[in-house]
């Protein structure tokens, strides 16, 4: 029976009375939060099923065509949450976003395309179109009335639904319950759709969120990298398109974190934390807030389990919360006014202090070990009091207020008065070596007597590099700088006022992987120190703008190498030549803003190299091209102008392009269009 010939059954997918006005007057909001999470997490029952033919269902840029099969509504606690379909069908997804064309094609080619593949990517009317044959899918909907065609009564597809349910509830595929609970609390009148699709070639997840995220996306689902150790799945983003905004002018964050006060008590593997945060709502009607906070650090071995005991507001009232899948939801007493600060205190802990590889130190690093909003909403001051076992010497970002050591243990108090991201701390078998150079305290924390007598040399390199950057940019942004050794090889990180560096900095050796990034320890140091300017003094608002930190720091390190007496221009030219060779090999794989989308399941090393060369090297070559066009004086003005206009703030590439054109007295829009937003290489 066709849709036009069928009678229709109206599925009321809006919860009765769940409007913005209704939320404000609801007397049982705590129960509602937990109820909504559980309702969309638990397996619903199937209602009366019908056979359908030639049903076409458009949703955003996605169209499902169900040639023949059976459809049954999803029922739970008197609600209809969506439906399950089993039969012969297909989907057609349109990518109208030209900026994502390269990464979509690359991930499709690497993960889905094969001789017998039904997942076909084609061009139609200037759009990329992905089609796939499917055998079943489950659609979850809120904020929309949906007409479900009815036909001949049929047996409910219970086996199909049970099989799909078991797969899509696995770890790694997002938290449907939390997503719908937040949506129903904050934006109940807007549409949220999640489709869990069993395709011929791969499972897929389609999401249409017209509420908080204002994005539409399609992802494929891949098996775990280590199935014997971890039962979760991997979601590979194929397409993500903004709704009502554009990538060049990103949305303001829904929630901003402006201050953090941390009290940490650590003893061996255990820790207890009391964290008070000042938050500011960026939108109206935010009744439930969502923050990133670890549940389990190591899911493979179930290590580092966080347990939250209490969340309170400024008046000390306990607030309902729901914590799982590295996300904590908190139900506020009432939606806070936009722009008005409010405070929450989180009390939590457990055996969370993992010591990597059995080493004698722990790290609370650039990950969500305290509650954090999305990256664009992170710009916070810090006050922290850290108490550790007497054998664990603490090192943390920030200005030292006090440090003491005794039989009771160690105490460190630090403060950061400027808005930062990625506050981090270490504690363990560290020996501290400190010198003050030109008013800046530089401290080396060498691990387990592995410093190799290099501490003085590292302080010299850091001081020399910082001096160069102070001439090139402005005064160093922090009052202290910590260089922390970790017992590994081949990487560095740069929290505020800190550099995390691996063993080769202390013994002069260089492994194969680290050599891909750097021309030696001097350049690695220069790159990580440059992050204090490009990453903290000037921030990236999202992963689509990560070149602001990586490419700018990489090019700054090249300029630092050029300034050194024994390397000079030859080192600089050599770095540019190497970057060009490596970036050219992956230029067609994607673009700089979407480099983080490149995930090639069967070629993870290739995806790693593609992402790295785009974010670190191709972006740096764009800066080199600007430098060549502008000359030294105008280029220095360009870099300083970015800092002057966005000091302690986030900056977008659109603003960078505008400042470049002003400083260079030339229109650089073609360079950015072709080489940053596009896949061409800069000349």
Beta strands, then each sheet from edge to edge (+ up, - down):
strand 1: 8-12
strand 2: 45-59
strand 3: 62-76
strand 4: 79-95
strand 5: 120-124
strand 6: 127-142
strand 7: 145-149
strand 8: 153-154
strand 9: 192-199
strand 10: 203-209
strand 11: 215-222
strand 12: 234-242
strand 13: 255-267
strand 14: 270-281
strand 15: 288-292
strand 16: 296-298
strand 17: 303-305
strand 18: 307-313
strand 19: 321-324
strand 20: 327-331
strand 21: 341-350
strand 22: 361-364
strand 23: 378-388
strand 24: 393-396
strand 25: 399-406
strand 26: 409-420
strand 27: 425-428
strand 28: 430-437
strand 29: 440-447
strand 30: 480-485
strand 31: 492-493
strand 32: 498-501
strand 33: 538-540
strand 34: 649-651
sheet 1: 1+ 7-
sheet 2: 5+ 6- 4+ 3- 2+ 8-
sheet 3: 5+ 6- 9+ 10- 11+ 12-
sheet 4: 18+ 21- 14+ 13- 23- 26+ 25-
sheet 5: 15+ 20- 19+
sheet 6: 16+ 17-
sheet 7: 22+ 27- 24+
sheet 8: 28+ 29- 30- 32- 31+
sheet 9: 33+ 34+
end
